[in-house]
């Protein structure tokens, strides 16, 4: 077992008191008995719907080495005989553990936020920096008030690089998280109309994202999208926080990490970029213009943490799209196959436009069609109807032959679809499922995109369950 914490160090980090015979070493940190590994410390945090203390027995059965529990819950735990660390508040103890892990670490730390592309950029950094050192990064989208301290608490002491995703949907959420992470490089991928229901305008979103500058280490760097309309505002906010080095990535001639050329293919991209004083060509394994843009942030961050940028660029060739974020499947039908693009994890106006561009760049075979399967974008407040209707133009540019829509907010797009574009609208994902399953034909390219809460991942699952994966042939290029 790899040793993440000694028992003494974890007791000191949490500020708790030991109860029972603690193991000498702890291999990992868990808050979920379904993924807990033998020897992990189980932190029984209380969430909105579940209390970890209710799963204490399950944690013991799964092999937890020690349980971190709240003092007030001890009577309810009854005859539980497992080793314990008893604390006043378990989430606060997890936060303390995260801060202790950051304090002892000598890793170069990169934090990523933005309205779109956070997770994809974090995963690209994880993948590419792994070519030049040991990397620890947020699991999935662990970017909130428990995900960030959990990721920090799991940070190995001897790690070379730490990559942290920091999210928000209200003002004030990033500030305490970034002060735990204390990054050397803070990336903002893009400011767009995500969570606009909680803000008056995009400037307010930019101000909330700019909280990431407040945790930068002395001498740290703010790395911003030079092509973003809010670049100047973000740069001003960074400097107001005392950040002396503000750099940009993008196509803009003033970008420090500049895209010189980009060739988009069906399942990859090739870029030529100037990174500092060096011109670099790189193949990016995942497709999409937005992926190429964020690859600049990866290369820029790599140079700022003094990694070998050439090796990092080479590693981008084997980058693959994540599940729900552009992953492709070739599924067999009688007489051929079709391409499924899974973008079902999340959606806002910026990522919807990027996804429609991706669909437009995806070739179809003879007789095939481009099919856009779109669900609601959530948390847009009073702007929702207008922003959903505004997707009509990206749909038109994509060359979509058929648009399948579901969700109450998508009714606005259904009413605004361009002439000549066939469309079907249903109230929800479940009602749309039989329409989609019957619509696909050999040669089609099908792209599924919505906010996670709409449940469009079930449509992806249904297609994969109905139609087997094609073997022995590649998608058309």
ABEGO torsion letter per residue (X at the ends): XBBABBAAAAAAAAGBBBBEBBBABBABBBABAAABBBGBBBBBBBBAABBAAAAAAAAAAAGBABBBBBAAAAAAAEABABBBBBBABAAAAAAAAAAAAAAABABBBBBBBEABGAAAAAAAAAAAAAAAEBBBBBBEBBABAAAAAAAAAABBAABABBBBBBBBABBGAAAAAAAAAGBABBBBABBBBBGAAABABAAAAAAAAAAAAAABBBGBBBBBBAABAAAAAAAAAAAAAGBABBBBBEABAABABBBABBBBBAABBBBBBBBEABBBBBBBABBEAAAAAAAAAAAAAAAAAGBBAAAAAAAAAABBBBBGAGBBBBBBBBGEBBBBBBAAABBBAAAAAAAAAAAAABBBBBGBBBBBBBBBBBGAEAAAAAAAAAAAAAAAAAGBABBBBBEAAAAAAAAABBBGBBBBBBABAAAAAAAAAAABBBGBBBBBBBBAAAGAAAAAAAAAAABBBBBGBBBBX
